Amino acid sequence: MQTVEEALNKLRRSGFRSRFHLSETDKAYIAEKGMDTVRRHAADFVRERLAPADIPNDGKQTPMRGHPVFIAQHACACCCRGCLYKWYKVEKNTELTAERQEKIVNLLMAWIENEIGDKP
């Protein structure tokens, strides 16, 4: 199992994944709501849209805009079960454990922190 930093380094080397960045609107939203609220939203999105074993609209469940977490999900290849399998070998058609969900949220939040400059 790779660390968050190893995953972020691998994602930075992807031409597609490295194109995603938070907009000024996204950054303002984070500043207004706070990181704790954004983390709760990330946990909710992962639990509701990514964790179920059966996702009828898999591959289309994560919008490309509208919330900083959505951008992070695309940047981190945590937007659908197909990307989770391709990048992290997370099997499709199996419910994500609470531990796996927490790891995904931690990755998303680390990416967001890097984007807003809270971490080097």
Backbone as a ProteinNet text record, in pm:
[ID]
protein_1_A
[PRIMARY]
MQTVEEALNKLRRSGFRSRFHLSETDKAYIAEKGMDTVRRHAADFVRERLAPADIPNDGKQTPMRGHPVFIAQHACACCCRGCLYKWYKVEKNTELTAERQEKIVNLLMAWIENEIGDKP
[TERTIARY]
85.3	0	89	64.5	146.2	100.6	191.8	159.4	89.9	34.7	-27.9	75.7	193.8	298.2	340.6	351.5	385.2	275.7	150	38.5	40.8	62.7	67.1	181	295.1	408.9	375.8	312.1	273.4	171.6	75	-26.5	35.9	137.4	204.9	272.5	309.7	377	278	149.3	46.5	10.7	24.3	-11.8	-157.1	-245.9	-387.4	-417.7	-376.5	-410.3	-345.6	-228.7	-157.5	-216.2	-311.1	-376.3	-482.5	-527.7	-633.3	-576	-642.3	-602.9	-727.6	-720.9	-832.3	-839.1	-959.5	-980	-977.2	-973.4	-980.2	-1114.1	-1219.8	-1350.3	-1345.9	-1281.5	-1266.1	-1188.7	-1079.7	-997.5	-1074.9	-1155.8	-1238.3	-1341.8	-1398.4	-1495	-1429.4	-1309.5	-1237	-1206.8	-1164.1	-1133.7	-1259.2	-1372.1	-1497.7	-1549.8	-1549.5	-1608.5	-1513.3	-1383.1	-1284.2	-1255.4	-1136.9	-1092.5	-1173.1	-1220.4	-1300.1	-1429.6	-1493.1	-1616.3	-1587.2	-1480	-1443.7	-1412.9	-1345.2	-1317.6	-1448.8	-1543.7	-1673.1	-1742.1	-1735.9	-1794.7	-1724.8	-1592.5	-1516.8	-1560	-1572.8	-1615	-1755.4	-1844.1	-1980.6	-1980.1	-1906.3	-1902.1	-1845	-1738.4	-1676.8	-1774.5	-1836.1	-1929.2	-2051	-2105.5	-2229	-2207.7	-2099.5	-2082.1	-1978	-1890.3	-1778.8	-1775.9	-1825.5	-1813.1	-1907.4	-2028.6	-2119	-2061.6	-2100.3	-2055	-2113.3	-2235.9	-2302.5	-2331.4	-2271.2	-2291.4	-2347.9	-2477.6	-2541.7	-2479.7	-2432.4	-2375.4	-2223.5	-2159	-2014.2	-1944.9	-1850.4	-1780.4	-1839.4	-1957.6	-2024.2	-2072.1	-2035.4	-2090.4	-2020.3	-1905.1	-1831.1	-1824.4	-1892.4	-1887.1	-1744	-1719.6	-1588	-1572.3	-1679.1	-1673	-1786.2	-1783	-1891.8	-1853.1	-1741.1	-1694.3	-1546	-1466.3	-1322.2	-1292.6	-1376.6	-1354.3	-1370.6	-1462.7	-1479.2	-1350.2	-1289.4	-1163.9	-1056.6	-1049.2	-951.4	-973.5	-1099.2	-1127.1	-1072.8	-1089.3	-1035.9	-883.5	-827.4	-681.8	-616.6	-687.3	-631.6	-679.3	-751.2	-803.2	-892.9	-972.6	-1069.4	-1210.5	-1233.7	-1360.8	-1461.1	-1414.2	-1503.3	-1430.4	-1504.4	-1444.4	-1346.5	-1368.6	-1274.5	-1138	-1135.8	-1008.3	-945.5	-1028.5	-974	-906.1	-965.8	-903.7	-774.4	-780.1	-664.2	-544.1	-568.7	-459	-421.1	-519.9	-493.7	-532.6	-577.4	-617.3	-727.7	-819.1	-936.1	-1042	-1079.5	-1173.2	-1308.2	-1362.9	-1498.2	-1597.9	-1721.2	-1831.7	-1811.4	-1729.2	-1715.7	-1727.9	-1799.2	-1816.6	-1683.1	-1654.4	-1531.1	-1544.5	-1443.8	-1443.6	-1428.4	-1461.2	-1443.7	-1297.1	-1206.9	-1063.8	-1021.9	-1069.1	-1036.5	-1095	-1216.3	-1276.8	-1193.1	-1146.9	-1065.1	-934.2	-874	-750.2	-774.7	-885.9	-919.7	-939.6	-1014.5	-1037.2	-904.2	-816.1	-684.9	-605.6	-611.4	-543.4	-603.8	-736	-803.1	-766.8	-766.6	-737.4	-590.6	-501.4	-359.2	-341.2	-410.1	-401.9	-455.3	-569.1	-628.3	-533.3	-475.3	-381.2	-262.7	-212	-102.7	-146	-265.7	-316.8	-333.8	-375.8	-397	-273.3	-168.8	-41.4	-22.3	-105.7	-88.2	28.4	67.5	178.3	269.8	398.1	492.5	466.4
-118.7	0	123.9	212.9	334.2	439.9	526.8	636.9	748.1	843	958.7	1031.9	1052.7	1125.2	1049.4	918.6	838.7	851.1	847.3	861.1	999.7	1103.9	1240.1	1255.3	1196.9	1203.5	1132.8	1018.6	945.1	1026.2	1088.1	1168.4	1289.8	1350.5	1467.2	1432.2	1307.2	1264.4	1233.3	1233.3	1207.2	1337.7	1339.4	1458.1	1498.4	1400.5	1429.9	1474.3	1396.8	1426.8	1557.2	1588.5	1708.8	1838.1	1825.8	1945.2	2003.6	1927.4	1974	2065.3	2179.7	2274.9	2341.9	2384.7	2458.3	2597.5	2642.8	2780.1	2875.2	3002.6	3101.8	3090.5	3057.3	3037.2	2919.6	2810.1	2693.9	2731.1	2805.8	2846.4	2937.7	3026.7	3115	3034.1	2933.8	2846.4	2777.4	2725.8	2658.2	2755.8	2875.8	2977	3012.4	3020.4	3055.7	2942.5	2821.8	2707.2	2642.9	2645.3	2582.1	2438.9	2393.7	2260.1	2149	2170.6	2067.2	2040.7	2146.2	2130.8	2063.9	2104.4	2043.2	1894.8	1860.3	1718.8	1641.6	1700.2	1633.2	1612.6	1714.1	1699.7	1587.3	1583	1477.4	1339.9	1325.1	1196.6	1159.9	1259.2	1234.1	1192.5	1264.7	1232.1	1092.4	1058.7	926.8	818.7	838.8	739.5	720.3	829.8	821.5	788	837.8	826.7	724.5	683.6	597.8	464.3	463.7	345.5	230.3	254.8	141.5	40.4	-83.7	-189.5	-170.5	-125.2	-106.1	42.5	100.4	241.7	247.5	274.9	271.4	366.7	481.5	579.6	588.9	477.5	478	535	622.4	690.2	826.9	852.7	980.8	1044.4	985.7	1033.1	1155.3	1192.2	1305.2	1418.7	1529.2	1644	1697.8	1769.2	1827.8	1963.5	2015.9	2146.2	2153.4	2260.2	2281.4	2265.2	2198.1	2180.8	2145.6	2200	2167.7	2017.7	1945.6	1801	1731.1	1776.6	1714.7	1727.5	1844.4	1865.7	1773.4	1765.6	1677.9	1532.3	1491.5	1353.8	1322.7	1413.9	1391.8	1398.4	1492.3	1506	1383.4	1319.3	1205	1070.2	1069.5	945.2	870.9	947.2	892.7	936.4	949.8	1002.4	892.6	771.8	660.6	530	422.7	294.2	247	288.5	253.4	314.6	442.4	509.2	452.7	423.1	362.8	229.2	152.7	25.2	47	132.8	156.2	207.8	302.2	366.1	297.1	235.2	182.6	36.5	-26.3	-167.6	-197.7	-101.5	-121.2	-190.2	-308.7	-389	-319.6	-330.6	-281.9	-379.4	-335.1	-419.4	-474.4	-407.6	-440	-309.2	-313.2	-192.6	-152.3	-23.5	25.9	23	-29.6	-31.5	110.5	128.2	259	299.7	204.3	233.9	282.3	216.6	256.1	394.8	420	551.3	659.7	632.3	730	757.6	655.1	672.9	761.1	740.8	823.4	968	989.1	1125.4	1189.9	1114.9	1170.1	1212.1	1133.5	1168.6	1294.4	1300.7	1418.8	1544.2	1533.5	1650	1690.8	1596.1	1629.9	1705.2	1659.6	1729.3	1871.8	1887.1	2019.8	2107.7	2055.3	2132.4	2179.7	2091.5	2130.4	2242.2	2234	2334.6	2471.9	2474.6	2604	2653.7	2571	2616	2590	2504.5	2472.4	2376.8	2306.3	2210.5	2231.5	2204.3	2222	2125.7
0	0	0	-91.8	-101.2	-1.1	35	125.1	46.6	119	55.4	-29.1	25	-49	-174.6	-166.4	-285.1	-391.4	-347.4	-441.8	-506.5	-427.1	-482.2	-582.1	-552	-645.3	-776.9	-768.7	-889.1	-970.9	-903.4	-971.1	-1039	-975.9	-1035.2	-1168.3	-1185.8	-1308.7	-1421.4	-1389.5	-1490.8	-1560.6	-1691.2	-1767.4	-1745.8	-1740.4	-1722.5	-1579.8	-1480.8	-1340.6	-1293.4	-1345.1	-1299.2	-1356.8	-1446.7	-1503.6	-1411.7	-1314.5	-1225.8	-1118.2	-1098.5	-994.5	-940.8	-816.6	-758.1	-817.8	-843.8	-891.7	-772.1	-801	-692.9	-619.3	-692.5	-629.9	-533.2	-573.7	-485.9	-359.8	-378.1	-263.8	-169.6	-226.1	-143.5	-65.3	-129.7	-62.6	57	35.9	143.7	257.1	222.8	324.5	404.6	337	404.1	492.2	439.1	510.2	609.4	579	665.7	624.6	659	618.7	685.4	808.8	874.7	798	750.6	672.6	539.3	474	345.8	366.4	475.1	505.2	524.6	594.7	612.8	478.2	392.3	258.8	182	189.2	120.6	170.4	300.8	357.8	310.5	305.9	258	110.9	27.8	-115.8	-138.5	-68.7	-85	-38.4	76.8	131.3	39.9	-10.7	-88.3	-235.4	-296	-440.6	-484.6	-391.6	-430.6	-355.6	-233.2	-147.7	-179.2	-228.6	-252.1	-351.3	-332.6	-423.6	-563	-569.9	-698.4	-717.7	-818.3	-850.2	-991.8	-1004.2	-1136.4	-1238.5	-1194.2	-1287.4	-1273.3	-1242.3	-1223	-1346.7	-1320.3	-1427.9	-1457.3	-1402.3	-1424.9	-1294.6	-1180.5	-1054.4	-995.6	-1047.8	-992.2	-1093.9	-1063.7	-1155.1	-1169.9	-1276.6	-1301.7	-1235.1	-1177	-1109	-1008.5	-927.4	-834.1	-688.5	-661.7	-524.7	-530.4	-439.1	-440.1	-430	-357.8	-344.2	-478.1	-562.1	-693.7	-775.2	-771.3	-843.3	-786.4	-654.9	-589.8	-629.3	-638.1	-676.9	-816.1	-909.6	-1043.8	-1042.8	-970.4	-964	-900.9	-809.2	-734.8	-787.9	-898.1	-956.3	-857.7	-784.2	-689	-727.6	-855.9	-906.2	-936.3	-965.2	-995.6	-964.2	-966.2	-932.1	-1039.6	-1162.9	-1269.2	-1244.3	-1206.5	-1177.2	-1050.2	-950.3	-827.7	-858.4	-948.3	-983.8	-1062.3	-1161.4	-1246.8	-1166.9	-1075.5	-1003.7	-873.7	-805.6	-671	-654.1	-762.3	-761.2	-660.2	-643.5	-557.7	-642.4	-603	-681	-695.8	-815.8	-841.1	-778.4	-764.8	-717.4	-576.8	-497.3	-355.8	-278.8	-168.6	-88.3	-27	-28.4	32.3	184	250.5	396.3	449.8	576.6	641	637.1	652.8	647.9	509.2	406	268.8	239.4	284.5	264.6	332.3	453.2	525.1	451.8	394.9	318.3	195.9	129.7	13.8	56.4	163.8	213.2	251.7	316.6	353.3	230	124.1	-0.4	-60.6	-67.2	-123.1	-44.1	86.7	170.6	159.2	144.9	125.7	-5.3	-110	-238.9	-224.8	-158	-137.8	-57.8	47.8	129.8	46	-39	-128.1	-222.2	-272.4	-366.1	-301.9	-177	-112.3	-39.4	-40.4	15.1	162.4	222.6	363	385.7	281.7	292.2	173.2	190.5	78.1	-35.6
[MASK]
++++++++++++++++++++++++++++++++++++++++++++++++++++++++++++++++++++++++++++++++++++++++++++++++++++++++++++++++++++++++

